[in-house]
Amino acid sequence: MTTGRERRTNKYKGWQIFRDKDGHWRCYHRKSRHKIDCVRFEPYSLPFDMEVHRINELLAEKQAKPGTLGMLITRYRDSVRFRTELAPRTRADYQNCFDYLQAIEDTPLDRFNPPLIAKIRDKALEQRKFRFANYVRSVLSVIFDWGIEYGYTKDNPASRVKPARRPKSLPDANRPWTDAERETVLAALPSHMKLPIALMMFYALDPQDALSLPRSAISDAGLDTRRNKTGRPIYLPLFEPVAEAMANAPQHDAVTLCANSRGLPWTYHGFSTNWIKLKGKLEVEGAIQPGLTLKGLRHTVATILAEMGRDHGTIALVLGHATEAMAKHYSRRADMTRQATSVVADFGEELNKRKTRVVKPAG
């Protein structure tokens, strides 16, 4: 089984990343001696990762063999679709799959068929578990589709391969938070984390969107932004809990609405590290149940809206989803709860009716 430490090492394979005697970050590619500006790209942040991948791509382009998977990946990463149409976080997730596929990048494209894709999926399932295996299959489908459009491939074998089955024992991913958990976390947050969490908790913003939100995106009129993943606009009135969090947030000069304890824009890695520490402490204390995720706050908003009787179109509008299908997926727990509650109520009423029909034995 591949550990997190090993994956991180593989991610920066061939790179030297260190602090000099003055405590400043330095980074260079060992073979080409290409340097990265660590002031502009903070080491281990998402922009830093993308810069590493960009340089790796340039170096790999000279080595990718024509007609191979490596060539298709290189061409796709250089495309307008990858560079401009995908959110940074999505590009990073795709790159994680490309890194995993590096071992077979010399495989000729004409050798790819459904059985081979299924074997790749199964190998990823064995090494990296269920979600990563299905993401690899999906990414392969995306690049083969793109290859058909631009004449690099004639077929998409991944489209005819089913996703790996979800293990029955696997808990729900990004489950909704309970009301008690929301109140507990809000009370335990340090001041510089309250506003980002409020944006996720009450506006259902993706963590990355909340952390990168510019100051100009929110005013007395409310929130005016776009979701990075879908590009869908989000217009929401100023919500009292968010307004309160903004008023109580520490003052800073960062260009983003939210800033860390040093007054600098949050990186996703930095915020996630702080959140995991806080969550772990609350779990040990028994104040919250295991399984809370920042992404789960989007599910929480969708669930509450569904419990209020809002339709899937309205939920999609609030969450910035491109389709109602995703809104339906996010609010499925509320739909199930509402249906089950109705059934149980009807069942209880039926039992009461049956009681009245029972003939008491003569005394």
C-alpha positions as CSV (number, residue, x, y, z in Angstrom):
1,M,0.0,0.0,0.0
2,T,1.4,3.4,-1.0
3,T,1.6,5.8,2.0
4,G,0.9,9.6,1.9
5,R,4.6,10.2,2.5
6,E,5.5,8.1,-0.5
7,R,3.0,9.8,-2.8
8,R,4.3,13.2,-1.8
9,T,7.9,12.0,-2.5
10,N,6.8,10.8,-5.9
11,K,5.0,14.0,-6.6
12,Y,8.3,16.0,-6.4
13,K,10.6,13.3,-7.8
14,G,13.6,14.9,-9.3
15,W,13.2,18.2,-7.4
16,Q,15.3,19.6,-4.6
17,I,13.2,21.6,-2.1
18,F,14.8,23.0,1.0
19,R,15.3,26.1,3.2
20,D,18.7,27.9,3.0
21,K,20.7,29.1,6.0
22,D,18.6,32.3,6.2
23,G,15.4,30.3,6.3
24,H,14.3,31.1,2.8
25,W,12.7,28.4,0.6
26,R,14.8,27.2,-2.4
27,C,13.7,24.8,-5.2
28,Y,15.3,23.5,-8.3
29,H,15.0,20.6,-10.7
30,R,18.1,18.4,-10.2
31,K,18.6,17.4,-13.8
32,S,17.8,20.6,-15.6
33,R,18.8,23.0,-12.7
34,H,15.5,24.9,-13.5
35,K,14.6,27.0,-10.5
36,I,11.2,28.0,-9.1
37,D,10.5,31.4,-7.5
38,C,9.5,30.3,-4.0
39,V,8.3,33.8,-3.1
40,R,5.8,33.7,-5.9
41,F,5.0,30.0,-5.5
42,E,4.9,29.0,-1.9
43,P,6.3,25.4,-1.5
44,Y,3.7,22.7,-1.3
45,S,0.9,25.1,-2.1
46,L,-1.5,24.4,-5.1
47,P,0.2,27.1,-7.3
48,F,3.6,25.6,-6.4
49,D,2.4,22.1,-7.4
50,M,1.0,23.5,-10.7
51,E,4.4,25.2,-11.5
52,V,6.2,21.9,-10.8
53,H,3.8,20.1,-13.1
54,R,4.2,22.7,-15.8
55,I,8.0,22.4,-15.8
56,N,7.8,18.6,-15.6
57,E,5.5,18.8,-18.6
58,L,8.0,20.8,-20.6
59,L,10.7,18.3,-19.8
60,A,8.5,15.3,-20.5
61,E,7.4,16.7,-23.9
62,K,10.8,16.1,-25.3
63,Q,10.7,12.4,-24.1
64,A,7.1,11.5,-24.9
65,K,7.0,8.9,-27.7
66,P,4.6,9.5,-30.7
67,G,1.5,7.5,-30.6
68,T,1.7,6.7,-26.9
69,L,-0.3,7.5,-23.8
70,G,2.4,9.8,-22.7
71,M,2.1,11.8,-25.9
72,L,-1.7,12.0,-25.5
73,I,-1.3,13.2,-21.9
74,T,1.3,15.8,-22.9
75,R,-0.8,17.1,-25.8
76,Y,-3.9,17.3,-23.5
77,R,-2.0,19.2,-20.8
78,D,-0.9,21.7,-23.4
79,S,-4.4,22.2,-24.7
80,V,-6.6,25.3,-24.1
81,R,-9.2,23.0,-22.4
82,F,-6.8,21.9,-19.7
83,R,-5.0,25.2,-19.2
84,T,-7.9,27.6,-19.2
85,E,-11.2,25.7,-18.8
86,L,-10.4,23.7,-15.7
87,A,-10.1,25.1,-12.2
88,P,-6.7,24.9,-10.6
89,R,-7.8,22.3,-8.1
90,T,-9.2,20.1,-10.9
91,R,-5.9,20.4,-12.9
92,A,-4.0,19.3,-9.8
93,D,-6.3,16.3,-9.4
94,Y,-5.9,15.4,-13.1
95,Q,-2.1,15.7,-12.7
96,N,-2.2,13.3,-9.7
97,C,-3.7,10.7,-12.1
98,F,-1.2,11.6,-14.8
99,D,1.6,11.0,-12.3
100,Y,0.1,7.6,-11.4
101,L,-0.1,6.7,-15.1
102,Q,3.5,7.6,-15.8
103,A,4.6,4.0,-15.4
104,I,2.7,3.0,-18.6
105,E,3.1,6.2,-20.6
106,D,5.1,4.4,-23.3
107,T,2.1,2.1,-24.1
108,P,0.9,2.6,-27.7
109,L,-2.6,4.1,-27.9
110,D,-3.8,1.3,-30.2
111,R,-3.2,-1.2,-27.4
112,F,-5.8,0.5,-25.2
113,N,-9.1,-1.4,-25.1
114,P,-11.8,-2.0,-22.4
115,P,-10.0,-5.0,-20.8
116,L,-6.7,-3.0,-20.4
117,I,-8.6,0.0,-18.9
118,A,-10.4,-2.4,-16.5
119,K,-7.0,-3.7,-15.4
120,I,-5.7,-0.2,-14.9
121,R,-8.8,0.6,-12.8
122,D,-8.4,-2.6,-10.8
123,K,-4.7,-1.9,-10.1
124,A,-5.5,1.6,-8.9
125,L,-8.3,0.1,-6.7
126,E,-5.8,-2.3,-5.1
127,Q,-3.2,0.4,-4.6
128,R,-5.2,3.6,-3.9
129,K,-8.7,2.5,-3.0
130,F,-12.1,3.0,-4.6
131,R,-12.4,6.8,-5.3
132,F,-9.0,7.1,-6.9
133,A,-9.6,4.1,-9.1
134,N,-12.7,5.6,-10.5
135,Y,-11.1,9.0,-10.9
136,V,-8.3,7.4,-13.0
137,R,-10.9,5.7,-15.2
138,S,-12.8,9.1,-15.6
139,V,-9.6,11.0,-16.5
140,L,-8.7,8.4,-19.1
141,S,-12.1,8.8,-20.6
142,V,-11.7,12.5,-20.7
143,I,-8.4,12.5,-22.5
144,F,-9.4,9.8,-25.0
145,D,-12.5,11.8,-25.8
146,W,-10.3,14.8,-26.3
147,G,-8.0,12.7,-28.4
148,I,-10.9,11.7,-30.7
149,E,-11.8,15.3,-31.2
150,Y,-8.3,16.3,-32.2
151,G,-7.4,13.2,-34.2
152,Y,-5.0,11.5,-31.8
153,T,-7.3,8.6,-31.1
154,K,-10.1,6.8,-32.9
155,D,-11.9,5.4,-29.9
156,N,-12.6,5.9,-26.2
157,P,-12.2,2.5,-24.6
158,A,-12.6,3.9,-21.1
159,S,-16.2,4.9,-21.9
160,R,-17.1,1.2,-22.0
161,V,-15.6,0.3,-18.6
162,K,-17.8,0.5,-15.5
163,P,-16.7,2.3,-12.4
164,A,-15.4,0.2,-9.5
165,R,-18.1,-0.8,-7.1
166,R,-18.4,1.3,-3.9
167,P,-17.5,-0.9,-0.8
168,K,-20.6,-1.5,1.3
169,S,-18.6,-0.8,4.4
170,L,-17.4,2.6,3.2
171,P,-19.0,5.5,5.1
172,D,-20.7,8.3,3.2
173,A,-18.2,10.7,1.7
174,N,-18.6,14.3,2.9
175,R,-21.6,13.6,5.0
176,P,-23.8,16.5,6.2
177,W,-22.8,18.1,9.5
178,T,-25.4,17.9,12.3
179,D,-26.6,21.1,13.9
180,A,-24.7,20.3,17.1
181,E,-21.5,19.7,15.1
182,R,-21.8,23.1,13.3
183,E,-22.3,25.0,16.6
184,T,-19.4,23.1,18.3
185,V,-17.0,23.8,15.5
186,L,-17.9,27.4,15.2
187,A,-17.4,27.9,19.0
188,A,-13.9,26.2,18.8
189,L,-12.5,28.0,15.7
190,P,-9.7,30.5,16.2
191,S,-10.6,34.0,14.9
192,H,-8.7,33.7,11.6
193,M,-10.6,30.5,10.6
194,K,-14.1,31.7,11.4
195,L,-14.8,33.7,8.2
196,P,-13.6,30.9,5.8
197,I,-15.7,28.4,7.6
198,A,-18.7,30.7,7.6
199,L,-18.5,31.1,3.8
200,M,-18.5,27.3,3.4
201,M,-21.1,26.7,6.0
202,F,-23.7,29.4,5.1
203,Y,-22.9,30.1,1.4
204,A,-21.9,26.5,0.5
205,L,-18.7,27.6,-1.2
206,D,-16.1,25.1,-2.1
207,P,-13.1,25.4,0.3
208,Q,-10.8,26.6,-2.5
209,D,-13.4,29.1,-3.6
210,A,-13.9,30.5,-0.1
211,L,-10.2,30.8,0.6
212,S,-9.5,32.6,-2.7
213,L,-12.6,34.9,-2.7
214,P,-11.5,38.5,-3.4
215,R,-12.6,41.3,-1.2
216,S,-14.7,42.8,-4.0
217,A,-16.8,39.6,-4.3
218,I,-18.9,40.5,-1.2
219,S,-20.5,43.8,-0.2
220,D,-23.6,45.1,1.7
221,A,-25.6,43.8,-1.2
222,G,-24.3,40.2,-0.8
223,L,-22.1,37.7,-2.6
224,D,-21.3,38.1,-6.3
225,T,-18.9,35.5,-7.6
226,R,-18.5,32.4,-9.8
227,R,-17.8,28.8,-8.8
228,N,-14.3,27.9,-10.1
229,K,-15.2,24.3,-10.9
230,T,-18.3,25.0,-13.1
231,G,-18.0,28.7,-13.9
232,R,-21.6,29.1,-12.8
233,P,-22.5,32.5,-11.3
234,I,-23.5,32.7,-7.6
235,Y,-25.6,35.7,-6.4
236,L,-26.7,35.5,-2.8
237,P,-27.8,38.3,-0.4
238,L,-25.7,39.1,2.6
239,F,-26.4,36.6,5.2
240,E,-26.3,37.6,8.9
241,P,-23.9,34.9,10.1
242,V,-21.5,35.8,7.3
243,A,-21.8,39.5,8.0
244,E,-21.1,38.8,11.7
245,A,-18.0,36.7,10.8
246,M,-16.7,39.5,8.5
247,A,-17.2,42.1,11.2
248,N,-15.3,40.0,13.7
249,A,-12.5,38.8,11.4
250,P,-9.0,40.1,12.2
251,Q,-7.9,43.1,10.1
252,H,-5.4,42.4,7.3
253,D,-4.1,43.8,4.0
254,A,-4.4,40.7,1.9
255,V,-6.2,40.9,-1.5
256,T,-8.4,38.0,-0.5
257,L,-11.4,38.3,1.9
258,C,-9.9,35.7,4.2
259,A,-6.4,35.7,5.6
260,N,-4.3,33.5,7.9
261,S,-2.9,34.4,11.3
262,R,0.0,36.3,9.5
263,G,-2.4,38.4,7.5
264,L,-1.6,36.6,4.2
265,P,-3.9,34.8,1.8
266,W,-4.7,31.3,2.9
267,T,-3.3,28.4,0.9
268,Y,-5.5,25.3,0.7
269,H,-2.8,23.2,2.2
270,G,-2.3,25.6,5.1
271,F,-6.0,25.9,5.9
272,S,-6.5,22.1,5.6
273,T,-3.6,21.5,8.0
274,N,-5.2,23.8,10.6
275,W,-8.6,22.3,10.1
276,I,-7.4,18.7,10.5
277,K,-5.6,19.6,13.8
278,L,-8.8,21.2,15.2
279,K,-11.0,18.4,14.0
280,G,-8.8,15.8,15.5
281,K,-8.8,17.6,18.9
282,L,-12.6,17.8,18.9
283,E,-13.0,14.1,17.9
284,V,-10.7,13.1,20.8
285,E,-12.8,15.1,23.2
286,G,-16.0,13.5,21.8
287,A,-17.4,16.8,20.8
288,I,-18.0,15.7,17.2
289,Q,-18.3,12.4,15.4
290,P,-15.7,11.2,12.9
291,G,-16.2,12.0,9.2
292,L,-16.5,15.8,9.2
293,T,-15.1,17.3,6.0
294,L,-15.0,20.9,4.7
295,K,-16.7,19.6,1.5
296,G,-19.4,18.2,3.7
297,L,-20.6,21.7,4.4
298,R,-21.9,21.9,0.8
299,H,-23.9,18.7,1.4
300,T,-25.1,20.3,4.7
301,V,-26.6,23.3,2.9
302,A,-28.2,21.2,0.2
303,T,-29.7,18.9,2.8
304,I,-31.2,21.7,4.9
305,L,-32.6,23.3,1.7
306,A,-34.2,20.0,0.7
307,E,-35.6,19.5,4.1
308,M,-37.2,23.0,3.8
309,G,-38.9,21.7,0.6
310,R,-36.8,23.6,-1.9
311,D,-36.7,22.0,-5.4
312,H,-33.5,20.7,-7.0
313,G,-33.4,23.6,-9.4
314,T,-33.2,26.1,-6.5
315,I,-30.6,24.1,-4.7
316,A,-28.5,24.0,-7.9
317,L,-28.8,27.8,-8.2
318,V,-27.5,28.3,-4.6
319,L,-24.7,25.8,-4.9
320,G,-23.6,26.9,-8.3
321,H,-24.1,23.4,-9.9
322,A,-24.3,23.1,-13.7
323,T,-27.1,20.6,-13.5
324,E,-29.9,19.6,-11.2
325,A,-28.5,16.1,-11.1
326,M,-25.7,17.2,-8.8
327,A,-28.1,19.1,-6.6
328,K,-30.2,15.9,-6.4
329,H,-27.1,13.9,-5.4
330,Y,-26.2,16.4,-2.7
331,S,-29.6,16.5,-1.1
332,R,-30.4,12.8,-1.4
333,R,-30.2,12.2,2.4
334,A,-32.9,14.8,3.0
335,D,-35.1,13.2,0.3
336,M,-34.6,9.7,1.9
337,T,-35.3,11.1,5.4
338,R,-38.5,12.9,4.3
339,Q,-39.8,9.8,2.5
340,A,-39.0,7.5,5.4
341,T,-40.6,9.8,7.9
342,S,-43.8,9.9,5.8
343,V,-43.8,6.1,5.5
344,V,-43.2,5.6,9.2
345,A,-46.0,8.1,10.1
346,D,-48.4,6.3,7.8
347,F,-47.3,2.9,9.2
348,G,-48.0,4.2,12.8
349,E,-51.4,5.5,11.7
350,E,-52.2,2.1,10.2
351,L,-51.2,0.3,13.4
352,N,-53.5,2.6,15.5
353,K,-56.4,1.7,13.1
354,R,-55.8,-2.0,13.6
355,K,-55.9,-1.6,17.3
356,T,-59.5,-0.4,17.2
357,R,-60.5,-3.4,15.2
358,V,-59.3,-5.9,17.8
359,V,-62.3,-7.4,19.6
360,K,-61.8,-7.7,23.3
361,P,-62.6,-11.1,24.8
362,A,-65.8,-11.3,26.9
363,G,-65.2,-10.8,30.6
